Amino acid sequence: LYESRIASLQRTVAFFITFYSMATTVANFWSFCTFGFFGYSIDKTQSMLRVATTAAPVSGAQVREQMKAMSLQRQYAYLKDLVERAAHTWVTKSREHRLHQA
C-alpha cells in the first residue's frame, strides 16, 4: 500500500517541484538575457504541444514496393555500367591488337 499510494505521491510532488524550479530558472534566464523583452510568466504560460495522430499518407506496403523497385534500379544500373566497361575494354584491346598486327 505504501509503494502504490504514498511513494507514488512523493514522486509526483518531487517531479512537480523539479519542473517548477526548472521553469522558473528558464523564465528568469530569458528575462535577464533579453532585458525583459522575451520574458514570460510561468503561471500564465500554456503548452501548445500537439501530437499528430493522423495516419501516414503512404502505407507500409507501398514503401516496401518502392524500396524493391529502387533496389532493382540500382542493380540494373550496376549491371549496365559493368557491361559498358567490359565492352569498352574489349573494343580498346581489339584496336590495340589490330594496331600491333599491322
N, C-alpha and C positions, 0 to 999 in steps of 0.2 A: 504494500500500500504506500509506503514511504517513497519508493522509487517512482511509482506511477503518478503520484499526486504532488508531493512536497518537492522532490528533486526536480521534477519537470517544471514546476512553478519557479523554482530558484533559477534554473537555466533560462527560462523565458525572461524573467526580470533582469538577469545578468546580460542577456542579449539586448534588451531594450536600453539598459543603461549604457552599454558599449556603443550601440548605434546612435543614441542621443549625443554621447560625447564626441563621436566621430562627426556627426552632422554639425554640431556646434563649432568644432575645430575648422571644418571646411567653410562654413558660413563666415566665421571670423577671418579666415585667410583671404577669402575673396573680397571682403570689405576692406581689409588692410591693403591688399595687393593692388586694387583698382581705385583706391582713395574714395571708397564709398559708392562708386558708380554701379558696380555689379553686385553689391551686397544684397542679401535676402534674409528674410525672417524664416527660421525653420518651422515655426508653428503655423505659418500660412502657406508653406510650400506643399505642393501636391505632386505625387509621382504621376507622370503621364505615360508610363510603360504600357505598351500594347503588345500582345502576343499574337503573332499571325497563326490563325487556326484554319485557314482555307487549305484545300487540298492542292497538291502540286499540280501545275498545269500539264506536266508530262508524266505519263505512267512509267513505272519501272520496266515494263515490257518494251516500251518504245525506246527507252535509253539502252537496254540490252541489245536490241536490234541495231540501233545506231552504232553502238560500240563494235558489234560484229562487222558491220559494213565498213567502218573505219579501219578495222584490222585487215579486212580483205583488200582495201585500197592500198594500205601500206605494203602488204605482201606483193600485190601486183606491181607497185612502183619499184620495189626492190628487185623483183624478177626482171622487169623491163630494163632497169639500169644494168643488171648483170648480163643480160643478153646483148645490150648495146655495147658494153665494154668488151665482151667476148668477140662480137662482130668487128669492132674497131681493131682489136688486137690481131684478128685473123687477116683483115684487109692490110694492115701495116706489115705483117710478116710476109704475106704473099707478095706485096710490092717489093719488099727488100729481097725476097728470093728471086723475083724476076730480074731485078737490077743486078744481082750477083751473077746470074746466068748469062747476061748479055755482055 
